[in-house]
Amino acid sequence: MPGPLIPGKSGVHRVACFALYRTLLRRGRQLLPPEHAELFEEQTKHAFRANAKVQGQAAVRAAFETGYRALTNLTSRTSWISRQLSESSHASRNSVQAVTKRKLPVVASDAGSQQPRHRQADTGRRWPHPDARPVLDGLASPPPGKLRRVPTLVNANHIPFLRFKKPQSPFLSYIIQEKNDEREKRIDKVEVLKKQLAIADDEDQWDRILREDHQISTKTNGIRWDSACREALMNVKRVHHTNTMKRMHIAQRMFNILQQQKELADKDRLERRDRRHQAYKARRRLREAAAAAAQDVAAKKDNPEASAAAI
């Protein structure tokens, strides 16, 4: 019997899940009206959040089938509507022109209702704040009276970063997307160079056949066809290896910062506990002193002769 399947720990299923999620949101924004796109986005996020901890092959397969079915229905429905509109546009052209030529009465309405409803554009900051402190230089201590927020080390498609809150800043999303695009370009370039390398090998073999069997000189001066492809391929792999080592170094520094923040958070928690304990002990001493004073007053009232003799 196969073991449990956890999509969060399976690279293939994790990438497929993120790809399906992004495709659904992007297609919804592209194909649906703004008011319907917002509802579709909320429903999609709720469905993925509800199935975030699904385990097992059958449950994961059912969840993926539901997502792909929704994507297919969305695409086919939009294509059918576009086709129907294109077929009916010619028949209704005259009636539409007649309606637009009519003078419609002006209806008074509020200024807010006259403005069309559009989806709010992403106006988030796409550049760092001028006073922002680099994360790798260390995190500043929280203000007095504020709790220390321990970040979370996240791996976004082999790109490490520290997440402090949700949603993350648009600048961080922009940097992650830019690095992902660069990595995909390098991978695509490697595939292209491999295909060109196979063609260059065939050319070198053909030159060898002409030179050895037919004594025909190709005038290549001993330079092989695949030398440029191999050099370009090695350069791309070298850049990829350099970036991988750089990400590993950054991830290690972020992990050290995370461990330091956890230790400081534990220390702050112990200090808060000690302060609460000291405050509790001080209140207890005040209550005991008040109770002792009340007992002395009661004793003096019960035995006034002893109190007079003491005076």
Secondary structure, 3 states (H helix, E strand, C coil): CCCCCCHHHCHHHHHHHHHHHHHHHHHHHHHCCHHHHHHHHHHHHHHHHHCCCCCCHHHHHHHHHHHHHHHHHHHHHHHHHHHHHHHHHHHCHHHHHHHHHCCCCCCCCCHHHHCCCCCCCCCCCCCCCCCCCCHHHCCCCCCCCCCCCCCEEEECCCCEEEECCCCCCHHHHHHHHHHHHHHHHHHHHHHHHHHHHHHHHHHHHHHHHHHHHCCCCCCCCCCCCHHHHHHHHHHHHHHHHHHHHHHHHHHHHHHHHHHHHHHHHHHHHHHHHHHHHHHHHHHHHHHHHHHHHHHHHHHHHHCHHHHHHHC
